[in-house]
Amino acid sequence: MTTTNKTILRWGLLSTARINRAVIHPIRQSRRSQLLAVASRTAEKAQSYAQQWDIPRAHASYEALLADPEIDAIYNPLPNAMHAEWTIKALQAGKHVLCEKPLDTSLEAVDAIIQAAQQTGKIVAEAFMYRHHPQTLQIVEMVKNGLIGELQAMRGVFTFDLTRPDDPRLDPALGGGSIWDVGCYPISFARTVAGCEPEEVFGWQISAPNGIDLLFSGQMRFVDPQTQKPILAQFTSGFISPFNASIELIGSTGRLNIPTPFKPGRREKLYLWRGGDRPEAISIRGQELYLGEIQDMEAAVLDGKTPRLSLADSRGNIAAILGLLQSARSGKPILLKG
């Protein structure tokens, strides 16, 4: 990748989605970013939002934002089913894109994003914020360095009670379902720690009348690329259960409990069991949760560095989710490779 002569990355928000509030402060906190504009489908809504959040420019359409010559990067928080369409339009308009997870809900759409990025030479990164947090980076190194011996199994959960009946995450036409919204986190975490893609998956789901999953339970089988031994992973995600989010990593000589794996903060603790009844607490000094993905985009665009989360990595997570959904529909395990 080549560097640019720019020193500031100027951002535009593609819509007034609720998730915007998670990135507004980090963009302003980072010395190499500037929040310049927001777009909505009406001038009134864009202007109201811009005034509320003290954003200099309000565009009355998404197209107007993409046509703004002073915008370098777009944050795309639209519903899942709209990610590919507007990410590709932004790339073709000469903008870099930080797109909310998942990049889309089909491999064909993800491949179209990858092709557009290659053709335009612009950066696309999936906004999986936890992947950039110091806690995640340290956990990967701890496991790699044998903290719990050989990794054998992983257990993860991410559930909450979604009570808004008009929420787009409940709409199949918009890419709804718990596995796409929160199940993607333990799936991604398992893939990241294992350092490889699952070879086989199996899933069950409790469905809403419209077909989306309200509760999903899945299994994944990995093969360690170094030892060729199996690594097993289980997870649960859902919209109809009380809030719960945690990960446990099980190894040949110990186990590691991660109480806040997906939304860690500035100070966190991990708990390591290596025999006995009492765990050893490991303190982690963190940072603002969404700052890492903003700084990663700055490094990619301004310095020419490779994004931490590659498009191939993002594609792998979506392939695993699609395999799990196929398994839930068919009642059979799905081989992804091997």
N, C-alpha and C positions, 0 to 999 in steps of 0.2 A: 504494500500500500504506500501511497505517496503522501507526504505531508502537505499542508496548505500554509499560505501566508497569513491566515486569519489567527487572531488570538482570542476571540470570543465566539462562542456558539450561540446564535440567536434562535430562540425557540418559539414555536407556535403550538397552541393546544387545539387539537381537532375535535371540537365539541365541548360542551360544558358538563361532562360526565362527573359523577360524584368522586371517582377515583382521582380526578385531577388534583384534588387537595393534597394527595400524597406526594405529588412531584413538584408542586408550586414552591414550597419552602426549600427543598433541596436544590432546585434550579437557582433560586436566589441566593442560597447559602454558598454555592460553588463560585469561586472567583473567575472561572472561565466560561460561565454561562450567563445569559440574559433572557428573561421571559419578556417577549416583545408583543405577542398577539394571541387572541383567542377567536375561534370561529363557532358560529351556531347556524341553525337553519333560518333564523330570523334576525334582523338587525336589532330589534328590541331586546331579545334574549341575550345576544352577544354583548350589547352595550351595558345591560344591567350586570352581567357577569363580570365584564371588564372593570366596571366601577366598583363592584363588591370586592374584587381581588386586586385592585390597583394595577391593572394590565394596560399598557399604553394604547394598544390597538384592538378594535373590535371589528371582525369581518362578518358580513351578513350571510355568508355561505361558506361551505368547505372549499369550494372551488376558488373563492376569492383569497382564502388563506394560502392555498397552494400557489396562487399567482403572485403573491407578495414577494418581490425580488429581494427583500432584506431578511427573509426568514431562511435560516440554514437547516434547521431540524424540526421535525414534526413529532409530537407525542400523540399516538393514536390509541385512545381509550374506548373506541366504539365497541358495540356488541361483537361477540366472537365471529358471527357470520359476515360481518362487514370489514374484518381486519384486512383480508387479502385485497379486496377491491380498492380500499383507500390507501393502503400501503403502496400498492403498485402505482396508483395515480400520483401519490406524493413523490415516489422515486422518479417517475417520468417527468414530473415538474421540476426536477433537480434538487429535491430535498432528501436529506438523510432522515431515517425513521427509527424511533423507539416505539415499538408496538407492544401493547399489552399482551400478556399470555392468554391463550395460546395464539401463535401466529395465525392460525385458522383451524378449521375442524376437518379438513381433508388434505391428503398428501398432494393431490393435484394442485390445490390452491397454494400450498407451501412451495411446491416446485415452481409455480409461476412467480412467486415472490423472489425465489432464489435466482431465477432467470432474469427478472427485471433488475435485481441488484447487480448482477454480472454485466448486463447490457449498459446500465447507466453509470456504473462505477461508484454508486452511492452505498452508504452503510445502512444496513438493517440489523437491528438487534431486538430480541424478545425481552420484554421487561419483566424478567424473573428476578425481582429485587434481592431475594434471599441469597442468590448465587454469588453476589458480590460482597456480602457481609463478612467481616473478619471471622465470625464464629464458624460459618460454613467452610471457609478456606482452611481454618485451623483443624476442623474435624477431619476433612479429607486428608490432610498431612498426618494427623495422629493415627488414623487407620492405616494409611500407607506405611507408616513407620512402625507398625506392630503394637500399638498401644493395647489392643485387645486380642493380640495373636492373629490367627488367620480369620478373616471375616467369614462367618457362616450363615447368618440370618439377620433380617431386618424387619421391624414392625413399625408401622406408621398409622396415624389417624389424623383426619382434619374434618371436623363436622361443626355445624352450627344450625340454628333454627331459623330458616328463612321464612319470614311471616308476611312479606309484601306480595299479595297475589298478582300484581301487575309487574313484578320484577322481571327484566329481560332474561335473567338467568333461568327462568322457568319456561321460556318460550322456545320450542324446538326449532322454529324458523330462524331464530337468532343465535343458534348454537348453544342452547341451554343444557343444563344437567350438572349434577354435583361433581362428576369426574372431571369435567372440563374446567370447572371453577375452582375447586379445592382439591379434588383427587389428584390433579396434575402435580401438586406439590410433593406428596410422599412418593409418587412415581419418579419425579425428577430427582428427589433426594436420593432414592435408592440407586438410580442410574449413575448419579454423580459419585457417590461413595464407592459403588462397585467398579466404576471406571470402565464399564462396557455396557452393551445393550442386552436386554433380556432375550433369551432364546425361545422361551415358551411362557404363555400367560393363560390365566383362567379367571373368569369373573362371574359374579352374580349381581343382580340389581333388584331393588324394589322400585317400581315405576309409577309415575303419575299417569292419570288417564290419557294425557297427550303423548306418552311414550318416553319422556325424559327420565333419567334415573334420579330418584329422590334419596336413595341410599345405595352405595356401591361397595362391594367387598371384592378385592382382587388378590391374586397371587402372581408372582413373577419368579421365573427360574433363570438365574444367570450362571455363566461358567467363567470362573476367574481366569483371565488370559495368561497369568503367570503360572499358576499351579494346576490349572484345568480341573479344579474342584468346584462343585456346585455351590452357589450362594442363593439362598431362598429369601424371598421378600413377601410380606403380607401388608395390606393397607385397607382402611375403610374411609370413605368420604360420604358426606351427606348434608342434606338441607332440612332434615326432620328430627334432628337430635340436638341435645344441649352442646354448647361449645366444648370442643376437645381438640387439642393439637399437640402432638408429641411424636418423637421418634426414639426407638431403642435399637441399638446396634449390638449384635451378639457375636462374639468371637471365641476362639479356642481357649483363650486364657482370661477372658473378662467380658464385661458388657458395659455399654455406655448409654446412659439415659440423657436425652436432650429435651428439656421441658418446653423450650420455645424455638423449635427448629425453623419455622417459616416466617416468623415476624420477630426476630431478635432485636434487642435494643442496644443501648450504650454499655450496659454491664449485664452479663449473663453468667450462669453457672451450669456446668455439666456435672453429671454424677457417674463415677467410675466404680464398678464393683470388680474386684480381683480376689475374691475369697472373703469369707467372713460376712457378718451381718450389716456392717456399716460401710457406706460408700465413701469414696474420696471425692471431695468437691474440687472442681477445676474452674477457676475464674477466667472469664474471657472479657477483655476490653473491646467493646464494639464501637459503633458509630450510628448516626441517623440512618434508618433502614433503607431509604430510597436514594441516598446520596451516591452509593456505589455505582448504580446503573447510570446515573447522570455523568459521573466522572469517567466511567468506562466509555461512554459515547464521546466525551470530549477527547479522550486519548486516541480513540479510533479516528475521529474526524480531523482533529487539529494536529495530532502527532503521527498519524499513520500506523498506529498500533493495531494488532489483531484484536477484535472484540473477545472478551472472556467467554461469552456464550455464543458459539458458532451457530450458523444456520443449520448445519448438519446435526448439531446437538439438539436444537429445537425440533428439527424434523424427527429425530429419534424418539423424543417424548411423545409427539403426536402419533407416531406409528404404534407405540406401546398402548396408548389410550384407545386407538381404533381397534387394535387386537383384542383388548379387554372387552370393549363393547361388542365386538363380533362374538366373543366367547359367551357373553351373557345372553345374547340372542339365540345362539345355537346350542348352548349347554355343553359345549365341547372345548377342550383346551386348544389353543391356537399356537402353532409354531410360527415364530417370527423370522428365525434364521436357523441355520445349522441342519 
